[in-house]
């Protein structure tokens, strides 16, 4: 699927369903929590599909290699996500892949030049560790050892060289793409660690940036916490049992369905996952952490200069050689 510039231009300013703001990323940086919190604001409408990913056409094959019908394929399908917005509500969506995408910034600007953009960035090593845990949970990654996973991160997908983890960490380049098509006052860059340290202050900043009431009793949300997958094989087995995939799993699921009500089945599988599959994240490997900090320090320095903010100190890179 490609986003047609001509079709976008023809819709500009003529369709009241066009979104007003976009949470563009990154994953594992509080985007889900911000999305859930903003959805509760009476002056804001965000669709139930959290990640439409419509404008990240260059990444489509990476997150949906086979057309599932779940994500919008056409502009009309995309705009239909906002059909239920009430008159006067600010419309927004959250697709963390938009920040990494090379096409999304310009495509969004073609559709909505007045759009407000919210990007959230996280200390690189913490980000990579959290992304690795999430990929294991989503059955994308099978290697539970982070060092080995990073060493084998490179893939060729549709002729493109893709690095599962480090491709996300070109922060300055990614922000430049948005600043090239939007005035700086339309782009809000948040730091994940600020969001974690003071949810309320960050939320107030977002609400004021969007121009909606900021004196409402909006409750901040804790969403999508990181967990450790003890065994990728066991995790996949439980997932197949839950879905009833495979002959053995299907037969077992039919037997279980005949003797237990749905609520008990779901509770039992959740307990099984918690007990056997998931665990608390382990302490970071100090040697690997230092190696990665040395590797990522040039990007942290460049980002500090670009944002005119001392992230080198805040993120603990000052003494990294």
C-alpha positions as CSV (number, residue, x, y, z in Angstrom):
1,X,0.0,0.0,0.0
2,X,1.3,3.5,-0.9
3,X,-0.2,6.8,0.2
4,X,-1.2,8.7,-2.9
5,X,-0.2,12.4,-2.8
6,X,-2.8,13.3,-5.3
7,X,-5.6,11.7,-3.4
8,X,-4.4,13.4,-0.2
9,X,-4.2,16.8,-1.8
10,X,-7.8,16.4,-3.1
11,X,-9.0,15.7,0.4
12,X,-7.2,18.6,2.1
13,X,-9.5,20.9,3.8
14,X,-12.6,19.2,2.5
15,X,-13.1,16.4,4.9
16,X,-14.0,17.2,8.5
17,X,-12.7,13.8,9.6
18,X,-9.1,14.8,8.9
19,X,-7.1,14.3,12.2
20,X,-5.8,17.4,14.0
21,X,-2.9,15.8,15.8
22,X,-0.6,12.7,15.7
23,X,1.3,10.9,18.3
24,X,4.2,9.7,16.1
25,X,6.3,7.6,18.5
26,X,8.4,5.9,19.5
27,X,7.2,2.5,20.8
28,X,7.9,1.7,24.5
29,X,8.1,5.4,25.2
30,X,4.7,6.0,26.8
31,X,2.7,6.4,23.6
32,X,0.0,3.9,24.7
33,X,-0.3,5.6,28.1
34,X,-0.7,9.0,26.4
35,X,-3.2,7.7,23.9
36,X,-5.3,6.1,26.6
37,X,-5.2,9.2,28.7
38,X,-6.1,11.6,25.9
39,X,-9.0,9.4,24.8
40,X,-10.6,10.1,28.1
41,X,-10.7,13.8,27.5
42,X,-14.2,15.0,26.4
43,X,-12.8,17.4,23.9
44,X,-10.6,14.8,22.1
45,X,-11.6,11.9,19.9
46,X,-9.1,9.1,19.2
47,X,-10.2,5.9,17.4
48,X,-10.3,2.5,19.1
49,X,-7.6,1.3,16.6
50,X,-4.5,2.7,18.4
51,X,-2.1,2.2,15.5
52,X,-3.6,2.8,12.0
53,X,-0.1,3.1,10.6
54,X,-1.6,4.5,7.4
55,X,1.1,7.0,6.6
56,X,4.0,4.6,7.3
57,X,3.7,3.0,3.9
58,X,7.5,2.2,3.7
59,X,7.2,0.1,6.8
60,X,4.0,-1.8,5.9
61,X,5.7,-5.0,5.0
62,X,7.6,-5.1,8.4
63,X,4.5,-4.9,10.6
64,X,1.9,-6.5,8.4
65,X,3.5,-8.7,5.7
66,X,0.1,-10.3,4.8
67,X,-3.0,-8.1,4.3
68,X,-5.2,-8.8,7.2
69,X,-7.9,-6.2,6.6
70,X,-7.3,-4.8,10.1
71,X,-5.4,-1.7,9.0
72,X,-6.9,0.9,6.6
73,X,-5.7,0.4,3.0
74,X,-7.3,3.6,1.5
75,X,-7.6,7.2,2.5
76,X,-11.4,6.7,2.8
77,X,-10.9,3.7,5.1
78,X,-8.5,5.7,7.2
79,X,-10.7,8.8,7.5
80,X,-13.6,6.5,8.4
81,X,-11.8,5.8,11.7
82,X,-12.9,9.3,12.8
83,X,-16.6,9.0,11.8
84,X,-17.8,8.9,15.4
85,X,-16.1,12.1,16.4
86,X,-18.5,14.6,17.8
87,X,-18.7,18.1,16.3
88,X,-16.0,20.3,17.9
89,X,-13.9,17.4,19.2
90,X,-10.2,17.5,18.4
91,X,-9.3,14.3,16.4
92,X,-6.0,12.5,16.8
93,X,-4.3,9.1,16.4
94,X,-1.2,7.4,17.7
95,X,1.1,5.3,15.4
96,X,4.6,5.0,16.9
97,X,6.0,3.8,13.5
98,X,5.5,7.3,12.0
99,X,8.6,8.6,13.7
100,X,10.8,5.8,12.1
101,X,9.0,6.0,8.8
102,X,10.7,8.0,6.0
103,X,7.3,8.7,4.3
104,X,5.0,9.5,7.1
105,X,6.0,13.1,8.0
106,X,5.5,14.4,4.4
107,X,2.4,12.4,3.8
108,X,0.8,13.8,7.1
109,X,1.7,17.3,6.1
110,X,0.1,16.8,2.7
111,X,-3.1,15.8,4.3
112,X,-3.1,18.2,7.3
113,X,-0.5,21.1,7.1
114,X,-1.9,22.4,10.4
115,X,-1.4,19.1,12.3
116,X,0.1,19.0,15.7
117,X,2.9,16.4,16.1
118,X,3.9,14.7,19.4
119,X,7.1,12.7,19.5
120,X,8.4,10.9,22.6
121,X,12.0,9.8,22.9
122,X,13.7,7.5,25.4
123,X,17.2,6.9,26.6
124,X,18.6,4.5,24.0
125,X,19.8,1.6,26.1
126,X,16.6,1.5,28.2
127,X,14.6,1.8,24.9
128,X,16.4,-1.1,23.3
129,X,16.0,-3.4,26.4
130,X,12.2,-2.6,26.6
131,X,11.7,-3.0,22.8
132,X,13.4,-6.4,23.0
133,X,11.1,-7.6,25.8
134,X,8.1,-6.3,23.8
135,X,9.2,-8.1,20.6
136,X,9.6,-11.3,22.6
137,X,6.1,-10.9,24.0
138,X,4.7,-10.2,20.5
139,X,6.4,-13.3,19.0
140,X,8.5,-11.2,16.7
141,X,11.8,-12.0,18.5
142,X,12.8,-15.5,19.5
143,X,16.2,-14.8,21.0
144,X,15.8,-14.1,24.7
145,X,19.5,-12.9,25.2
146,X,19.7,-9.2,24.4
147,X,23.3,-9.3,23.2
148,X,22.6,-12.1,20.8
149,X,19.4,-10.4,19.6
150,X,21.2,-7.1,18.8
151,X,24.0,-9.0,17.1
152,X,21.5,-10.7,14.8
153,X,19.1,-7.8,14.4
154,X,19.7,-7.2,10.7
155,X,17.1,-8.5,8.3
156,X,16.4,-8.1,4.6
157,X,12.7,-7.4,4.1
158,X,11.4,-6.6,0.6
159,X,14.9,-5.8,-0.5
160,X,15.4,-3.4,2.4
161,X,18.1,-3.7,5.0
162,X,16.3,-3.5,8.4
163,X,17.9,-3.3,11.9
164,X,15.2,-4.3,14.4
165,X,16.6,-2.2,17.2
166,X,19.1,0.4,16.1
167,X,17.0,1.7,13.2
168,X,14.8,3.4,15.8
169,X,17.7,5.4,17.3
170,X,18.4,7.9,14.6
171,X,16.5,10.5,16.7
172,X,17.9,13.7,15.1
173,X,17.3,12.5,11.5
174,X,13.7,11.5,12.4
175,X,12.9,14.8,14.0
176,X,14.4,16.7,11.0
177,X,11.9,15.0,8.7
178,X,9.1,16.6,10.7
179,X,10.7,19.9,11.2
180,X,11.3,20.0,7.4
181,X,7.5,20.0,6.7
182,X,6.0,21.5,9.9
183,X,6.9,24.7,11.8
184,X,8.6,24.0,15.1
185,X,5.7,25.3,17.1
186,X,3.6,22.4,15.7
187,X,6.0,19.7,16.9
188,X,6.2,18.8,20.6
189,X,9.2,16.6,21.6
190,X,8.8,14.9,24.9
191,X,11.3,12.9,26.9
192,X,10.0,9.6,28.2
193,X,11.9,9.9,31.5
194,X,10.1,13.3,32.2
195,X,6.8,11.6,31.5
196,X,7.6,8.8,34.0
197,X,8.9,11.2,36.6
198,X,5.9,13.5,36.5
199,X,2.9,12.2,34.5
200,X,0.8,15.2,35.4
201,X,3.2,17.9,34.3
202,X,3.8,16.2,31.0
203,X,0.1,15.7,30.4
204,X,-0.6,19.4,31.1
205,X,2.1,20.3,28.6
206,X,0.4,18.1,26.0
207,X,-3.1,19.5,26.7
208,X,-1.9,23.1,26.4
209,X,0.0,22.2,23.2
210,X,-3.3,20.8,21.7
211,X,-5.3,23.8,23.0
212,X,-7.9,21.9,25.0
213,X,-9.0,22.3,28.6
214,X,-6.2,21.5,31.0
215,X,-8.1,21.9,34.3
216,X,-10.1,18.7,34.0
217,X,-9.6,15.7,36.3
218,X,-8.0,13.5,33.7
219,X,-6.4,10.4,35.2
220,X,-3.1,9.4,33.8
221,X,-2.8,5.7,32.7
222,X,-0.1,3.1,33.2
223,X,-0.1,1.0,30.1
224,X,1.9,-1.7,28.4
225,X,4.5,-2.4,31.1
226,X,7.6,-4.4,30.2
227,X,7.7,-8.1,31.2
228,X,10.3,-10.8,30.7
229,X,9.5,-13.7,28.5
230,X,11.1,-16.7,30.3
231,X,10.9,-19.0,27.2
232,X,10.1,-17.9,23.6
233,X,9.1,-21.6,22.9
234,X,6.7,-21.8,25.9
235,X,5.3,-18.4,25.2
236,X,4.4,-19.5,21.6
237,X,2.9,-22.8,22.9
238,X,0.6,-21.0,25.4
239,X,-0.4,-18.5,22.7
240,X,-1.3,-21.3,20.3
241,X,-3.3,-23.0,23.1
242,X,-5.1,-19.7,23.7
243,X,-5.9,-19.4,20.0
244,X,-6.6,-23.1,19.5
245,X,-4.0,-23.3,16.7
246,X,-2.7,-26.7,15.6
247,X,-4.4,-30.1,15.9
248,X,-3.4,-30.8,19.5
249,X,-4.2,-27.3,20.7
250,X,-7.6,-27.3,18.8
251,X,-8.6,-30.6,20.3
252,X,-7.6,-29.5,23.8
253,X,-9.4,-26.2,23.5
254,X,-12.6,-28.0,22.4
255,X,-12.4,-30.2,25.4
256,X,-11.7,-27.3,27.8
257,X,-14.6,-25.3,26.2
258,X,-17.1,-28.1,27.0
259,X,-16.3,-28.2,30.7
260,X,-15.4,-24.6,31.7
261,X,-17.1,-21.2,31.1
262,X,-15.3,-18.5,29.1
263,X,-14.4,-16.4,32.1
264,X,-12.7,-19.3,33.9
265,X,-10.8,-20.3,30.8
266,X,-9.5,-16.7,30.3
267,X,-8.5,-16.4,33.9
268,X,-6.8,-19.8,33.9
269,X,-4.7,-19.0,30.8
270,X,-3.8,-15.6,32.2
271,X,-2.6,-17.3,35.4
272,X,-0.7,-19.8,33.3
273,X,1.0,-17.0,31.4
274,X,1.9,-15.1,34.5
275,X,3.2,-18.2,36.3
276,X,5.1,-20.0,33.5
277,X,5.7,-17.5,30.7
278,X,6.3,-14.0,32.1
279,X,8.5,-12.8,34.9
280,X,10.0,-9.5,36.1
281,X,12.6,-8.1,33.8
282,X,16.1,-9.0,34.9
283,X,18.7,-6.5,36.0
284,X,20.5,-4.9,33.0
285,X,23.8,-6.5,32.0
286,X,26.3,-3.8,33.1
287,X,28.9,-4.8,30.6
288,X,26.5,-4.7,27.7
289,X,24.9,-1.5,28.9
290,X,28.3,0.2,28.9
291,X,29.0,-1.1,25.4
292,X,25.7,0.2,24.1
293,X,26.1,3.5,25.8
294,X,29.4,4.0,24.1
295,X,27.8,3.1,20.8
296,X,24.8,5.4,21.2
297,X,26.6,8.4,22.8
298,X,27.2,10.3,19.5
299,X,23.4,10.2,18.9
300,X,22.7,11.5,22.4
301,X,25.2,14.3,22.0
302,X,23.7,15.2,18.6
303,X,20.2,15.2,20.0
304,X,21.2,17.3,23.0
305,X,22.6,19.9,20.6
306,X,19.6,19.7,18.3
307,X,17.1,20.2,21.1
308,X,19.3,22.6,23.0
309,X,18.9,20.4,26.1
310,X,21.5,18.5,28.1
311,X,20.3,14.9,27.6
312,X,23.9,13.7,27.9
313,X,23.7,14.4,31.7
314,X,20.1,13.5,32.1
315,X,20.5,10.1,30.5
316,X,23.8,9.4,32.2
317,X,26.2,9.6,29.3
318,X,28.5,12.3,30.7
319,X,31.2,9.9,31.9
320,X,30.8,7.4,29.1
321,X,34.1,7.2,27.3
